[in-house]
Amino acid sequence: MLMSPYEAEAVGRIGAAVRFEDADFLAEVNDALNSMKEDGTLMSILESYGLNEDYYVDVENGKTENHQ
């Protein structure tokens, strides 16, 4: 849920944290985000909050990985 009015703190790439032991969940998150990117849903959501391509990371560059 985004607060209204929403003002982004940073432009560009951001990430979400997933516990290292939740590898299956991480794969599901990546799959869902990739589907939303491929069908345009994610860009539509960004635009609905007044955000542009500066906040969008494509499928190739947007994979979340676990690092220890």
C-alpha positions in Angstrom: 0.0 0.0 0.0 1.3 3.4 -0.9 0.6 6.4 1.2 -1.0 9.4 -0.4 0.5 11.8 -1.4 3.4 9.6 -2.4 6.8 11.1 -2.9 9.6 8.8 -3.9 12.8 9.0 -1.9 15.0 7.8 -4.7 14.9 7.3 -8.4 16.1 4.0 -9.9 16.7 0.6 -8.6 15.4 -0.5 -5.3 15.0 -3.9 -3.9 13.1 -6.0 -1.4 14.6 -8.2 1.3 13.7 -11.9 1.5 15.2 -14.2 4.1 18.0 -16.3 2.7 16.3 -19.6 3.6 13.2 -18.6 1.6 14.6 -19.4 -1.8 11.3 -20.9 -3.1 9.5 -17.7 -2.0 12.1 -15.6 -3.7 11.6 -17.5 -7.0 7.8 -17.0 -6.7 8.3 -13.2 -6.2 10.7 -13.0 -9.2 8.2 -15.0 -11.4 5.3 -12.8 -10.4 7.3 -9.5 -11.0 8.5 -10.8 -14.3 5.0 -11.6 -15.4 3.9 -8.2 -14.4 6.7 -6.6 -16.4 6.1 -8.7 -19.5 2.4 -7.9 -19.7 2.8 -4.2 -18.8 1.0 -4.4 -15.4 4.0 -3.2 -13.4 4.5 -0.1 -15.6 0.8 0.7 -15.3 1.0 0.5 -11.6 4.0 2.8 -11.5 2.3 5.3 -13.8 -0.9 5.3 -11.7 1.3 6.7 -8.9 2.9 9.3 -11.1 6.1 7.4 -11.6 7.9 6.9 -14.9 10.5 4.6 -16.6 13.2 5.8 -14.1 11.6 3.6 -11.5 11.2 0.5 -13.9 13.8 -2.3 -14.0 13.4 -4.7 -16.9 13.3 -8.5 -16.5 16.9 -9.0 -17.5 18.2 -6.5 -14.9 15.6 -7.0 -12.2 16.3 -10.4 -10.8 16.5 -10.5 -7.0 19.3 -12.8 -5.7 20.2 -13.9 -2.2 23.8 -13.1 -1.1 25.4 -14.0 2.2 
